[in-house]
Amino acid sequence: MATAMRVLMLLFVLTMLQVQGGPLAAGICYTGCNALWVTCVAAAGGVAGVATGGIGVPAAILACNAGQGVCMGACIVALGLPSP
């Protein structure tokens, strides 16, 4: 009985010590997406965050925005990554 209790306590402690690295990994991924987006918009001749949309926005900047959306969506996978 005492051995089973020790094993359960050990499992409990090991479970409590596991750290989820997913939020950190996702934050790094989101930061990378934003850095690429700013670079893409600058290369297209714009300033990130200035254009509000509409007819006056060049197609290249719209493509940068779409790419950022895809990149951000891919970062969701990183939220579930455990790291001990």
N, C-alpha and C positions, 0 to 999 in steps of 0.2 A: 504494500500500500504506500509506503513512504517513497519507494522508487518511482511509482506512477505519479505521485504528487510532485516530485522533483522534476520529472520529465515535463509535466504540464507547466510548471513554473518556468523552466528553461525555455519552452516554446513561447510562452507568454512574453518573456523578456526579449527574446529574439525578434518576435513580431513587433514589439514596441520600439526596438532599435532600428528597424528598417525605415529608411527615409525615401520618400518619393521624390525623385529627381525630375519628374515630368513637368511641373510648373516652371522650373528653372530652364529646362531644355526648350519648353515652348516659348518662354520669354526671349531666349537667345535666337530662336527661329524667327519670331516676330520682328525682332530688332534687325536681323539680316534681311528680311523681306522689306522692311521700311528703308533700309540703307540702299538696297537695290532699286527700289521705287524712286527714291530721291535722285539717284544717279541716272536712271532711265529718263525721268522727266527733264532733268538738266540737259541730257544729251539731245532731247527732242526740242530744246530751246525754251523750256518753261521753267517755272519756279514751283516746287512742290508745295501744295496747299493753297495756292493762289487762285487757280482756275476753279470756278464753281460749276462748270458744265455748260451745256448749251451748244449752239451752232459754232461759236467762235473757237472751240477747243480743237486743236489739230488731232488728226487720227492717231498720230504717234503717241500723244499723251493719253488718249483713250486706251490705246493698247497697253501702255504702262500701267494704267489703272486696272485693267482686266488682269494683267499678269500679277499684280499685287494681290488681287482677290484670290487667284489660284494658289499663290504662295502661302497666303494666310490660312487658306483652307487646309493646305497640306500640313501646316504646323499643328493642327488639332491632334494628329497622331502622336505627337511628342508629349501630350499631356498624360498619356497612360503609361509612359515609360518608367518602370521602377529602377531604382539604383540603390544598392545596399550601402 
